């Protein structure tokens, strides 16, 4: 805490440009944007488990609340190189300190990233790399008699690198190619055998400029996902606290995908900007010779929507929606997810208030048996949130927030939960 206070005081002493009202830290062409935030959070279900029954835990050691002190320190840097090139870099450090079971729950998350952009008369190029070192949430480590996915926080890191280039054919047509590669690794050997993976995607897209700020496109991509361990999975079982023996996977199956997408992006309607995209995915998993019932091929429609609507200068409406496949650890090789979030905000002078709500429905590809029920698992996750920001200065803001997340599953005793999270934050940004 003393270190963060010293850093914050040092930032306040840095030179500023008073004309804009917001400090502007520059070293030649290099622009620096440091920030620091401190938050007090109360989470009434830190392990995201079903409610206790008759005073006893149902899963993961039971419902447990905790105060969390979160410190977030970071720096963004931009370096233009002439009129056509630009370098950007960022670093973010967050420390979460729990009052409940600190030794098991305290976590540090680090993020680092960099990007290079080039924009010529007919060519646009971008290269980027993003690294994350973090810890997954844990179930209660003081009571492991009830089966759970994790009993301690599990550290992992992920690195994603990618790039793309576009070439403009005259004023209307464009074409481009792109590629990305990501690696995910858990430090735990047991989890690493199940979840460590790399993913590679590459392809291209072409399109037509409908209006000066609006364009339509069609894209085709190939994706390859490979997990570290490849073994038969039909004979792996787990006994739950209720005495049920359920079949689980000791890894997620490798797969190769073809993805075809079409969409519109930019200024897509009066006062509406963003992207609306629909597509189709053809996925082929590695065949499991030990289980003839497992279907290696999946065909599904996909959706990706992210749009902002500004009916007035003070009001903003944001809509995001998605449909796609997600790799699963249990209940088959994957689940199909459908969902959306609507976010509304209004600004009065220095105060901005907002409300958000969403629904996500996940359908798993294969049946499991637990608690006397055999069925394909299906979860519905509801979210609701409210927030208020008071901009004390251009560089200093105070925030209040509340978020509720509720999951309802057909396997209610195993996967249902409700979580309420209330927060207060003070943030400096330059």
DOGU-95139 format. One record per residue (C-alpha): y, z, x. Coordinates in nm, 2 decimals, always signed. Example, Ala and Ser with C-alpha at 12.3 -4.5 7.8 and 13.67 -1.06 7.14 Angstrom:
// residues 2
[r [-0.45,+0.78,+1.23]]
[r [-0.11,+0.71,+1.37]]
***
This chain:
// residues 430
[r [+0.00,+0.00,+0.00]]
[r [+0.25,+0.08,+0.28]]
[r [+0.18,-0.25,+0.44]]
[r [+0.26,-0.44,+0.13]]
[r [+0.58,-0.24,+0.08]]
[r [+0.69,-0.33,+0.44]]
[r [+0.61,-0.70,+0.38]]
[r [+0.81,-0.70,+0.05]]
[r [+1.11,-0.53,+0.21]]
[r [+1.10,-0.79,+0.49]]
[r [+1.09,-1.07,+0.25]]
[r [+1.40,-0.93,+0.07]]
[r [+1.58,-0.94,+0.41]]
[r [+1.52,-1.31,+0.47]]
[r [+1.81,-1.55,+0.45]]
[r [+1.88,-1.70,+0.10]]
[r [+2.08,-1.98,-0.06]]
[r [+2.30,-1.81,-0.32]]
[r [+2.39,-2.14,-0.49]]
[r [+2.06,-2.17,-0.66]]
[r [+2.02,-1.80,-0.73]]
[r [+1.67,-1.81,-0.57]]
[r [+1.61,-1.75,-0.20]]
[r [+1.51,-2.06,+0.00]]
[r [+1.35,-2.00,+0.33]]
[r [+1.36,-2.29,+0.57]]
[r [+1.27,-2.36,+0.93]]
[r [+1.40,-2.71,+0.99]]
[r [+1.21,-2.93,+0.74]]
[r [+0.95,-2.66,+0.68]]
[r [+1.00,-2.48,+0.35]]
[r [+0.83,-2.14,+0.31]]
[r [+0.76,-1.98,-0.03]]
[r [+0.62,-1.62,+0.02]]
[r [+0.52,-1.41,-0.28]]
[r [+0.39,-1.06,-0.35]]
[r [+0.27,-0.89,-0.67]]
[r [+0.14,-0.55,-0.75]]
[r [-0.05,-0.49,-1.08]]
[r [-0.18,-0.19,-1.26]]
[r [-0.47,-0.29,-1.49]]
[r [-0.70,-0.11,-1.73]]
[r [-1.03,-0.28,-1.81]]
[r [-1.25,-0.10,-2.07]]
[r [-1.57,-0.29,-1.98]]
[r [-1.57,-0.38,-1.61]]
[r [-1.94,-0.48,-1.61]]
[r [-1.92,-0.70,-1.92]]
[r [-2.23,-0.55,-2.09]]
[r [-2.34,-0.48,-2.45]]
[r [-2.21,-0.16,-2.62]]
[r [-2.41,+0.15,-2.57]]
[r [-2.66,+0.26,-2.83]]
[r [-2.70,+0.62,-2.92]]
[r [-2.52,+0.71,-2.60]]
[r [-2.75,+0.51,-2.38]]
[r [-2.70,+0.20,-2.18]]
[r [-2.84,-0.13,-2.32]]
[r [-2.78,-0.34,-2.01]]
[r [-2.64,-0.30,-1.66]]
[r [-2.58,+0.07,-1.67]]
[r [-2.37,+0.07,-1.98]]
[r [-2.01,+0.03,-2.08]]
[r [-1.77,+0.16,-1.81]]
[r [-1.39,+0.14,-1.80]]
[r [-1.17,+0.17,-1.50]]
[r [-0.81,+0.15,-1.38]]
[r [-0.76,-0.12,-1.12]]
[r [-0.48,-0.15,-0.87]]
[r [-0.43,-0.51,-0.76]]
[r [-0.22,-0.63,-0.47]]
[r [-0.16,-1.00,-0.42]]
[r [+0.02,-1.14,-0.12]]
[r [+0.05,-1.51,-0.04]]
[r [+0.25,-1.79,+0.12]]
[r [+0.30,-2.16,+0.03]]
[r [+0.45,-2.40,+0.28]]
[r [+0.57,-2.76,+0.24]]
[r [+0.66,-2.99,+0.53]]
[r [+0.80,-3.34,+0.44]]
[r [+0.76,-3.60,+0.71]]
[r [+1.01,-3.87,+0.63]]
[r [+1.02,-4.03,+0.29]]
[r [+0.65,-4.12,+0.26]]
[r [+0.45,-3.83,+0.39]]
[r [+0.41,-3.46,+0.32]]
[r [+0.20,-3.17,+0.44]]
[r [+0.13,-2.86,+0.23]]
[r [-0.06,-2.54,+0.30]]
[r [-0.12,-2.21,+0.13]]
[r [-0.28,-1.87,+0.18]]
[r [-0.35,-1.61,-0.08]]
[r [-0.49,-1.25,-0.03]]
[r [-0.58,-1.02,-0.32]]
[r [-0.71,-0.67,-0.30]]
[r [-0.86,-0.50,-0.61]]
[r [-0.91,-0.12,-0.59]]
[r [-1.11,+0.04,-0.87]]
[r [-1.09,+0.40,-0.98]]
[r [-1.45,+0.39,-1.11]]
[r [-1.72,+0.36,-0.85]]
[r [-1.48,+0.24,-0.58]]
[r [-1.74,+0.19,-0.31]]
[r [-1.93,-0.06,-0.52]]
[r [-1.64,-0.24,-0.70]]
[r [-1.35,-0.27,-0.46]]
[r [-1.31,-0.63,-0.35]]
[r [-1.10,-0.86,-0.14]]
[r [-1.04,-1.22,-0.22]]
[r [-0.90,-1.47,+0.02]]
[r [-0.80,-1.83,-0.05]]
[r [-0.66,-2.10,+0.19]]
[r [-0.58,-2.46,+0.13]]
[r [-0.41,-2.76,+0.28]]
[r [-0.32,-3.11,+0.16]]
[r [-0.17,-3.43,+0.31]]
[r [+0.00,-3.68,+0.08]]
[r [+0.12,-4.04,+0.16]]
[r [+0.31,-4.26,-0.08]]
[r [+0.39,-4.62,+0.03]]
[r [+0.52,-4.92,-0.15]]
[r [+0.18,-5.01,-0.29]]
[r [-0.05,-4.73,-0.16]]
[r [-0.10,-4.37,-0.25]]
[r [-0.33,-4.14,-0.04]]
[r [-0.42,-3.77,-0.07]]
[r [-0.65,-3.55,+0.14]]
[r [-0.72,-3.19,+0.07]]
[r [-0.93,-2.89,+0.15]]
[r [-0.96,-2.55,-0.03]]
[r [-1.15,-2.24,+0.09]]
[r [-1.23,-1.93,-0.11]]
[r [-1.40,-1.61,+0.01]]
[r [-1.46,-1.36,-0.28]]
[r [-1.70,-1.13,-0.45]]
[r [-1.87,-1.18,-0.79]]
[r [-1.84,-0.89,-1.04]]
[r [-2.12,-0.63,-1.05]]
[r [-2.33,-0.44,-1.30]]
[r [-2.32,-0.06,-1.27]]
[r [-2.49,+0.03,-0.94]]
[r [-2.55,+0.39,-1.04]]
[r [-2.80,+0.30,-1.31]]
[r [-3.03,+0.01,-1.22]]
[r [-3.31,+0.11,-1.46]]
[r [-3.18,-0.14,-1.71]]
[r [-3.22,-0.50,-1.60]]
[r [-2.91,-0.69,-1.51]]
[r [-2.81,-1.01,-1.33]]
[r [-2.65,-0.81,-1.04]]
[r [-2.64,-0.45,-0.94]]
[r [-2.38,-0.47,-0.67]]
[r [-2.09,-0.70,-0.60]]
[r [-2.21,-1.01,-0.42]]
[r [-1.99,-1.18,-0.16]]
[r [-1.98,-1.55,-0.14]]
[r [-1.76,-1.83,-0.01]]
[r [-1.69,-2.18,-0.12]]
[r [-1.52,-2.48,+0.05]]
[r [-1.42,-2.79,-0.12]]
[r [-1.28,-3.10,+0.06]]
[r [-1.18,-3.43,-0.10]]
[r [-0.96,-3.73,-0.08]]
[r [-0.86,-4.04,-0.27]]
[r [-0.66,-4.36,-0.22]]
[r [-0.50,-4.58,-0.48]]
[r [-0.37,-4.94,-0.44]]
[r [-0.12,-5.09,-0.69]]
[r [-0.18,-5.45,-0.78]]
[r [+0.17,-5.56,-0.89]]
[r [+0.37,-5.35,-1.14]]
[r [+0.09,-5.29,-1.39]]
[r [-0.26,-5.27,-1.24]]
[r [-0.40,-5.02,-1.00]]
[r [-0.74,-4.94,-0.84]]
[r [-0.87,-4.66,-0.63]]
[r [-1.16,-4.48,-0.47]]
[r [-1.22,-4.11,-0.41]]
[r [-1.47,-3.86,-0.29]]
[r [-1.53,-3.48,-0.27]]
[r [-1.77,-3.24,-0.10]]
[r [-1.82,-2.87,-0.18]]
[r [-2.04,-2.60,-0.03]]
[r [-2.12,-2.26,-0.19]]
[r [-2.30,-1.98,+0.00]]
[r [-2.38,-1.62,-0.09]]
[r [-2.41,-1.36,+0.19]]
[r [-2.70,-1.20,+0.00]]
[r [-3.03,-1.37,+0.10]]
[r [-3.19,-1.33,-0.24]]
[r [-2.90,-1.47,-0.43]]
[r [-2.85,-1.74,-0.16]]
[r [-3.20,-1.87,-0.22]]
[r [-3.12,-1.91,-0.59]]
[r [-2.76,-2.03,-0.59]]
[r [-2.66,-2.17,-0.25]]
[r [-2.58,-2.54,-0.29]]
[r [-2.37,-2.84,-0.19]]
[r [-2.23,-3.10,-0.41]]
[r [-2.11,-3.45,-0.32]]
[r [-1.93,-3.69,-0.55]]
[r [-1.78,-4.04,-0.49]]
[r [-1.66,-4.33,-0.70]]
[r [-1.36,-4.51,-0.81]]
[r [-1.14,-4.60,-1.10]]
[r [-0.90,-4.88,-1.22]]
[r [-0.63,-4.89,-1.47]]
[r [-0.33,-5.04,-1.63]]
[r [+0.03,-4.90,-1.67]]
[r [+0.10,-4.90,-2.04]]
[r [+0.46,-4.76,-2.00]]
[r [+0.67,-4.66,-1.70]]
[r [+0.52,-4.31,-1.71]]
[r [+0.19,-4.38,-1.90]]
[r [-0.13,-4.54,-1.78]]
[r [-0.48,-4.59,-1.90]]
[r [-0.79,-4.59,-1.67]]
[r [-1.16,-4.63,-1.65]]
[r [-1.37,-4.45,-1.38]]
[r [-1.73,-4.45,-1.25]]
[r [-1.86,-4.17,-1.02]]
[r [-2.19,-4.07,-0.86]]
[r [-2.26,-3.70,-0.81]]
[r [-2.54,-3.53,-0.61]]
[r [-2.60,-3.15,-0.62]]
[r [-2.86,-3.00,-0.39]]
[r [-2.97,-2.63,-0.39]]
[r [-3.10,-2.47,-0.07]]
[r [-3.44,-2.37,-0.21]]
[r [-3.67,-2.61,-0.39]]
[r [-3.99,-2.45,-0.53]]
[r [-4.19,-2.45,-0.85]]
[r [-4.03,-2.21,-1.10]]
[r [-4.28,-2.19,-1.38]]
[r [-4.45,-1.87,-1.27]]
[r [-4.15,-1.65,-1.20]]
[r [-4.12,-1.37,-1.45]]
[r [-3.90,-1.06,-1.50]]
[r [-3.97,-0.75,-1.71]]
[r [-3.67,-0.62,-1.91]]
[r [-3.60,-0.26,-2.00]]
[r [-3.75,-0.32,-2.34]]
[r [-4.08,-0.42,-2.18]]
[r [-4.04,-0.80,-2.25]]
[r [-4.17,-1.03,-1.99]]
[r [-3.94,-1.33,-1.97]]
[r [-3.96,-1.64,-1.76]]
[r [-3.68,-1.69,-1.51]]
[r [-3.59,-1.94,-1.25]]
[r [-3.58,-1.86,-0.88]]
[r [-3.34,-2.14,-0.82]]
[r [-3.14,-2.41,-1.01]]
[r [-3.29,-2.75,-1.00]]
[r [-3.13,-3.03,-0.78]]
[r [-2.98,-3.31,-0.98]]
[r [-2.81,-3.65,-0.95]]
[r [-2.55,-3.77,-1.20]]
[r [-2.38,-4.09,-1.31]]
[r [-2.04,-4.02,-1.48]]
[r [-1.83,-4.28,-1.67]]
[r [-1.48,-4.17,-1.79]]
[r [-1.19,-4.34,-1.97]]
[r [-0.86,-4.19,-2.05]]
[r [-0.48,-4.19,-2.07]]
[r [-0.25,-3.98,-1.85]]
[r [+0.12,-3.92,-1.79]]
[r [+0.36,-3.93,-2.08]]
[r [+0.11,-3.99,-2.36]]
[r [+0.34,-3.93,-2.66]]
[r [+0.70,-3.83,-2.73]]
[r [+0.74,-3.48,-2.57]]
[r [+0.38,-3.48,-2.47]]
[r [+0.25,-3.50,-2.11]]
[r [-0.09,-3.46,-1.95]]
[r [-0.43,-3.63,-1.97]]
[r [-0.68,-3.70,-2.25]]
[r [-1.02,-3.82,-2.12]]
[r [-1.36,-3.89,-2.27]]
[r [-1.68,-4.00,-2.10]]
[r [-2.06,-3.99,-2.07]]
[r [-2.29,-3.82,-1.81]]
[r [-2.64,-3.93,-1.73]]
[r [-2.82,-3.65,-1.53]]
[r [-3.16,-3.66,-1.37]]
[r [-3.30,-3.33,-1.24]]
[r [-3.58,-3.31,-0.98]]
[r [-3.91,-3.31,-1.16]]
[r [-4.09,-2.98,-1.20]]
[r [-4.46,-3.08,-1.16]]
[r [-4.57,-2.73,-1.27]]
[r [-4.40,-2.75,-1.61]]
[r [-4.45,-3.08,-1.80]]
[r [-4.23,-2.96,-2.09]]
[r [-3.92,-2.95,-1.87]]
[r [-3.71,-3.26,-1.94]]
[r [-3.57,-3.40,-1.62]]
[r [-3.31,-3.63,-1.79]]
[r [-3.00,-3.53,-1.99]]
[r [-2.75,-3.76,-2.16]]
[r [-2.43,-3.62,-2.30]]
[r [-2.08,-3.71,-2.39]]
[r [-1.80,-3.53,-2.19]]
[r [-1.44,-3.44,-2.28]]
[r [-1.15,-3.32,-2.06]]
[r [-0.81,-3.26,-2.22]]
[r [-0.50,-3.10,-2.07]]
[r [-0.17,-3.16,-2.25]]
[r [+0.17,-3.00,-2.27]]
[r [+0.39,-3.04,-2.58]]
[r [+0.76,-2.93,-2.57]]
[r [+0.91,-2.95,-2.92]]
[r [+1.23,-2.78,-2.78]]
[r [+1.36,-2.68,-2.44]]
[r [+1.26,-2.32,-2.50]]
[r [+0.91,-2.38,-2.65]]
[r [+0.59,-2.50,-2.49]]
[r [+0.25,-2.57,-2.65]]
[r [-0.04,-2.62,-2.41]]
[r [-0.39,-2.74,-2.52]]
[r [-0.69,-2.76,-2.30]]
[r [-1.04,-2.87,-2.42]]
[r [-1.37,-2.95,-2.25]]
[r [-1.72,-3.06,-2.30]]
[r [-1.97,-3.09,-2.02]]
[r [-2.29,-2.97,-1.84]]
[r [-2.31,-2.65,-1.63]]
[r [-2.60,-2.55,-1.41]]
[r [-2.79,-2.25,-1.54]]
[r [-3.00,-1.98,-1.37]]
[r [-3.20,-1.89,-1.69]]
[r [-3.27,-2.08,-2.01]]
[r [-3.33,-2.41,-1.85]]
[r [-3.17,-2.61,-1.58]]
[r [-2.83,-2.64,-1.76]]
[r [-2.63,-2.55,-2.06]]
[r [-2.39,-2.76,-2.26]]
[r [-2.05,-2.61,-2.30]]
[r [-1.78,-2.70,-2.56]]
[r [-1.45,-2.52,-2.59]]
[r [-1.07,-2.52,-2.60]]
[r [-0.77,-2.30,-2.55]]
[r [-0.43,-2.31,-2.73]]
[r [-0.13,-2.15,-2.55]]
[r [+0.21,-2.10,-2.71]]
[r [+0.52,-1.97,-2.53]]
[r [+0.89,-1.92,-2.62]]
[r [+1.18,-1.84,-2.39]]
[r [+1.49,-1.63,-2.47]]
[r [+1.73,-1.62,-2.17]]
[r [+1.54,-1.40,-1.92]]
[r [+1.24,-1.32,-2.15]]
[r [+0.94,-1.54,-2.21]]
[r [+0.67,-1.44,-2.45]]
[r [+0.33,-1.61,-2.51]]
[r [+0.02,-1.61,-2.71]]
[r [-0.31,-1.77,-2.64]]
[r [-0.65,-1.81,-2.81]]
[r [-0.97,-1.99,-2.73]]
[r [-1.33,-2.05,-2.82]]
[r [-1.62,-2.16,-2.59]]
[r [-1.97,-2.23,-2.72]]
[r [-2.26,-2.26,-2.47]]
[r [-2.60,-2.40,-2.56]]
[r [-2.89,-2.36,-2.32]]
[r [-3.14,-2.64,-2.27]]
[r [-3.47,-2.44,-2.29]]
[r [-3.61,-2.15,-2.50]]
[r [-3.65,-1.80,-2.36]]
[r [-3.83,-1.50,-2.52]]
[r [-3.67,-1.16,-2.52]]
[r [-3.65,-0.87,-2.77]]
[r [-3.92,-1.03,-2.99]]
[r [-3.71,-1.35,-3.03]]
[r [-3.80,-1.69,-2.89]]
[r [-3.51,-1.94,-2.90]]
[r [-3.27,-2.15,-2.71]]
[r [-2.99,-1.91,-2.61]]
[r [-2.65,-1.98,-2.77]]
[r [-2.33,-1.80,-2.68]]
[r [-1.99,-1.81,-2.85]]
[r [-1.71,-1.66,-2.64]]
[r [-1.38,-1.58,-2.81]]
[r [-1.06,-1.51,-2.62]]
[r [-0.72,-1.38,-2.73]]
[r [-0.42,-1.30,-2.51]]
[r [-0.05,-1.19,-2.53]]
[r [+0.20,-1.18,-2.25]]
[r [+0.57,-1.10,-2.19]]
[r [+0.77,-1.18,-1.87]]
[r [+1.12,-1.04,-1.80]]
[r [+1.29,-1.24,-1.52]]
[r [+1.50,-0.96,-1.36]]
[r [+1.62,-1.20,-1.09]]
[r [+1.53,-1.56,-1.02]]
[r [+1.30,-1.42,-0.75]]
[r [+1.18,-1.10,-0.93]]
[r [+0.99,-1.07,-1.25]]
[r [+0.81,-0.80,-1.45]]
[r [+0.51,-0.89,-1.66]]
[r [+0.30,-0.73,-1.93]]
[r [-0.03,-0.87,-2.05]]
[r [-0.32,-0.81,-2.28]]
[r [-0.65,-1.01,-2.30]]
[r [-0.96,-0.97,-2.52]]
[r [-1.28,-1.15,-2.45]]
[r [-1.58,-1.12,-2.69]]
[r [-1.92,-1.29,-2.65]]
[r [-2.16,-1.32,-2.93]]
[r [-2.51,-1.45,-2.86]]
[r [-2.82,-1.50,-3.06]]
[r [-2.98,-1.27,-2.81]]
[r [-2.72,-1.00,-2.91]]
[r [-2.88,-0.70,-2.74]]
[r [-2.90,-0.88,-2.41]]
[r [-2.58,-1.08,-2.38]]
[r [-2.31,-0.95,-2.63]]
[r [-2.01,-0.78,-2.50]]
[r [-1.64,-0.70,-2.58]]
[r [-1.38,-0.65,-2.31]]
[r [-1.01,-0.55,-2.33]]
[r [-0.79,-0.59,-2.03]]
[r [-0.42,-0.45,-2.02]]
[r [-0.20,-0.51,-1.73]]
[r [+0.15,-0.45,-1.59]]
[r [+0.28,-0.64,-1.29]]
[r [+0.59,-0.67,-1.07]]
[r [+0.61,-0.99,-0.87]]
[r [+0.85,-1.13,-0.61]]
[r [+0.85,-1.50,-0.53]]
[r [+1.07,-1.71,-0.31]]
***
